[in-house]
Amino acid sequence: MTKELTGRVPMTCTDLAASARPCPPPATGWGLAAARTIIALILREMSTRYGRTPGGYIWAILEPMGTILILAAGFSMLVRAPALGHSFLLFYATGYLPFALYQGVALTVARALTFSRPLLLYPAVTWADALIARFVLNALTGVMVACLILAAILALSDTRSVLEIGPILTAFALAAGVGLGMGTLNCLLTGLFPAWEVIWSILTRPLFLASGALFLFESVPRAVQAVLWFNPLLHIAGIMRAGFYPMYHPGYVSVIYVVVFALSTLALGLVLLHRYHKDILTI
């Protein structure tokens, strides 16, 4: 009779128990906790790296600016004009600053577990938090320094440059991404084999010369081009210069290759770190 009047089947005790089960807690709690941990790690590194040094962040600007000034002054004595445009400062800045961004991110991310080893003993701090914190701080610092230096060059010298923001932002993003990928992979290798840091520094000493900071890809012989093309930093330098020199169209550039390179090294590093991070922390 009850079923006929209401049109519904009465709930049994089992149904009531199932409906009374508590809902799973929202995932935002974990996300907020991870965000707080990452921010705390960023503030700790800022105070450690820049807070205890006289001048602090000023040195982060003066160091790359000094390198660019030396390159511009030296090569201006050897050649009459840069390979692109009229400004030696802008030509070498557009090649060196993406490399400096990559190098800064790669080196600091590679040392993330070593730098934060005491804090990783706490359950609230994970190895991923340490990687993310170092990447965010050093990527933002590198981009900020590059923007300040480029703005100063454009304001104080006759560059006759026409900016295209798209290629410039793409170059910054790719440089940071390649730095994150290589840094993550080297974080694993350095943690498992401490001598790898020295070996890697020796192997990559010619990298600055092979990354297009001092020359254009089109100006080297084809046999050399065939080898240098596989260096993702050379593609990034070409993209950056295309953003400042509208007449320059680097046909050799492959954004897809750079993205695949960055994601491949990052994925490999993350998978292996997930497997071996406990072994690294106990070495």
C-alpha positions in Angstrom: 0.0 0.0 0.0 2.8 2.4 0.9 4.6 1.6 -2.4 1.4 2.3 -4.3 0.7 5.7 -2.6 4.2 7.1 -2.8 5.5 5.5 -5.9 8.8 4.8 -4.1 10.4 1.7 -2.7 11.0 2.0 1.1 14.7 2.3 2.0 16.2 -0.6 3.8 18.8 -0.5 6.6 21.5 -1.3 4.2 20.5 1.7 2.0 20.4 4.0 4.9 23.9 2.9 6.0 25.3 3.4 2.5 23.8 6.9 2.2 25.2 7.8 5.6 28.8 7.2 4.6 31.0 10.3 5.0 32.1 12.1 1.8 35.8 12.0 1.0 37.6 15.2 2.1 38.2 17.8 -0.6 41.6 17.8 -2.3 42.1 21.5 -1.7 43.5 20.9 1.8 46.5 19.0 0.3 46.9 21.6 -2.3 47.0 24.5 0.2 49.4 22.6 2.4 51.7 22.0 -0.5 51.5 25.6 -1.6 52.4 26.8 1.9 55.4 24.5 2.0 56.6 25.6 -1.4 56.3 29.3 -0.4 58.2 28.7 2.8 61.0 27.0 0.9 61.1 29.9 -1.6 61.4 32.4 1.3 64.0 30.3 2.9 66.2 30.2 -0.2 65.7 34.0 -0.8 67.0 34.7 2.7 69.8 32.2 2.3 71.1 33.2 -1.1 70.4 36.9 -1.3 69.6 38.0 2.3 73.1 37.2 3.6 75.0 38.7 0.7 75.8 42.4 0.6 73.8 43.8 -2.2 71.5 40.9 -2.4 69.6 40.8 -5.7 71.8 43.5 -7.1 74.5 40.9 -7.8 72.0 38.8 -9.7 71.7 41.7 -12.2 75.3 42.9 -12.2 76.8 39.5 -13.0 75.0 38.9 -16.4 75.2 42.6 -17.2 79.0 42.5 -16.7 79.3 39.4 -19.0 77.3 41.2 -21.7 79.4 44.3 -21.4 82.7 42.4 -21.7 81.4 40.5 -24.7 80.2 43.6 -26.4 83.4 45.6 -25.7 85.7 42.7 -26.8 83.9 41.9 -30.1 83.4 45.5 -31.0 87.2 45.8 -31.2 87.4 42.9 -33.6 84.4 43.5 -36.0 82.7 46.6 -37.2 79.1 45.5 -36.6 77.3 42.6 -35.0 75.7 39.9 -37.0 72.3 41.4 -36.5 71.3 45.0 -36.0 73.5 47.9 -34.9 74.0 47.2 -31.2 76.6 44.8 -29.9 74.9 44.9 -26.4 71.5 43.8 -27.7 73.0 41.1 -30.0 74.9 39.4 -27.2 72.2 40.0 -24.6 69.6 38.2 -26.7 72.0 35.2 -27.0 73.4 35.2 -23.5 70.3 35.9 -21.3 68.3 32.8 -22.4 71.4 30.7 -21.8 71.9 32.3 -18.3 68.2 31.5 -17.5 68.6 27.9 -18.5 71.9 27.5 -16.6 70.6 29.2 -13.4 67.5 26.9 -13.4 69.3 23.7 -14.2 72.1 24.2 -11.6 69.7 25.1 -8.8 67.2 22.4 -9.5 70.0 19.8 -9.7 71.0 20.7 -6.2 67.5 20.9 -4.8 67.6 17.8 -2.7 71.0 18.6 -1.3 70.0 22.1 -0.5 66.8 21.1 1.3 68.0 17.8 2.8 67.5 18.8 6.5 63.9 19.9 5.7 63.1 16.8 3.8 63.2 14.8 7.0 59.9 16.3 7.9 56.8 14.5 6.5 55.2 17.8 5.4 58.1 18.5 3.0 58.4 16.3 -0.1 61.1 16.1 -2.7 58.7 17.5 -5.3 58.2 20.6 -3.1 61.9 21.2 -3.1 62.2 20.9 -6.9 59.2 23.2 -7.5 60.4 25.8 -5.0 63.8 26.1 -6.6 62.4 26.1 -10.1 59.9 28.9 -9.4 62.3 31.2 -7.6 65.2 30.9 -10.0 63.0 31.0 -13.1 61.3 34.2 -11.9 64.6 35.7 -10.9 66.2 34.9 -14.3 63.2 36.3 -16.2 63.2 39.5 -14.1 66.9 40.0 -14.5 66.7 39.5 -18.3 63.8 41.9 -18.6 65.6 44.6 -16.6 68.8 44.2 -18.6 67.0 44.2 -21.9 64.9 47.3 -20.9 68.1 49.1 -19.9 69.8 48.3 -23.3 66.8 49.4 -25.3 66.4 52.6 -23.3 70.1 53.6 -23.2 71.4 52.6 -26.7 70.3 53.1 -30.3 69.1 49.6 -31.0 66.5 50.4 -33.7 64.7 47.3 -32.6 61.1 46.4 -33.1 59.8 44.0 -30.4 57.6 41.0 -30.9 56.5 39.8 -27.5 55.4 36.3 -28.6 58.9 35.0 -29.5 60.4 36.6 -26.5 58.0 34.9 -24.0 58.4 31.7 -25.9 62.2 31.8 -25.6 61.9 32.5 -21.8 59.5 29.6 -21.3 61.5 27.2 -23.3 64.8 28.1 -21.6 63.1 27.6 -18.2 61.6 24.3 -19.3 64.8 22.9 -20.6 66.5 24.0 -17.4 63.9 22.2 -15.3 64.2 19.0 -17.4 68.0 18.8 -17.3 68.0 20.0 -13.7 65.6 17.3 -12.6 67.6 14.6 -14.4 70.9 15.8 -13.0 69.3 16.0 -9.5 68.8 12.2 -9.8 72.2 11.5 -11.2 74.1 13.7 -8.8 72.2 12.2 -5.8 73.0 8.7 -6.8 76.6 9.4 -8.1 78.0 12.5 -6.4 80.9 12.6 -8.9 78.4 13.3 -11.7 78.3 17.0 -10.8 82.0 17.4 -11.6 81.7 15.2 -14.7 78.7 17.2 -16.0 80.5 20.6 -15.4 83.4 19.4 -17.5 81.3 18.0 -20.3 79.2 21.2 -20.6 82.0 23.8 -20.5 81.8 24.3 -24.3 78.0 24.6 -24.1 78.1 28.4 -23.9 80.0 28.6 -27.2 77.7 26.0 -28.8 74.5 27.8 -27.8 74.5 30.6 -30.2 75.3 33.4 -27.8 78.2 34.7 -29.9 77.1 33.8 -33.4 74.2 33.0 -35.7 73.4 29.4 -36.7 73.4 30.4 -40.4 77.0 31.6 -40.2 78.7 28.3 -39.4 79.5 25.5 -42.0 76.8 23.0 -42.8 78.8 20.2 -41.2 78.8 22.1 -37.9 75.1 23.0 -38.3 74.3 19.3 -38.5 75.7 18.8 -35.1 74.7 22.0 -33.4 71.1 21.6 -34.4 70.5 19.1 -31.7 71.4 21.6 -29.0 68.0 23.0 -27.9 69.6 26.2 -26.5 70.6 27.1 -30.1 66.9 27.0 -31.1 66.0 29.2 -28.1 68.6 31.8 -29.0 67.2 32.0 -32.5 63.6 32.4 -31.1 64.8 35.2 -28.8 66.6 37.1 -31.5 63.5 36.8 -33.8 61.6 38.7 -31.1 64.1 41.7 -31.3 65.0 41.6 -35.0 61.9 41.5 -37.2 64.0 40.9 -40.3 65.6 37.8 -38.9 63.7 34.5 -39.6 65.6 31.5 -38.2 64.4 28.7 -40.4 66.2 26.1 -38.5 64.2 26.6 -35.3 61.9 23.8 -34.1 59.8 24.6 -31.1 58.4 21.1 -31.1 61.9 19.6 -30.8 62.7 21.8 -27.8 59.4 21.0 -26.1 59.9 17.3 -26.6 63.4 17.5 -25.3 62.3 19.4 -22.2 59.4 17.1 -21.4 61.4 13.9 -22.1 64.2 14.8 -19.6 61.6 16.1 -17.1 59.5 12.9 -17.3 62.5 10.6 -17.0 63.9 12.6 -14.1 60.6 12.6 -12.2 59.9 8.9 -12.7 63.4 7.9 -11.5 63.3 10.4 -8.6 60.0 9.0 -7.4 61.7 5.6 -7.4 65.1 6.6 -5.9 64.5 9.7 -3.8 64.7 7.8 -0.5 68.0 6.3 -1.5 69.4 9.7 -2.4 68.4 11.2 1.0 70.1 8.3 2.9 73.4 8.5 1.0 
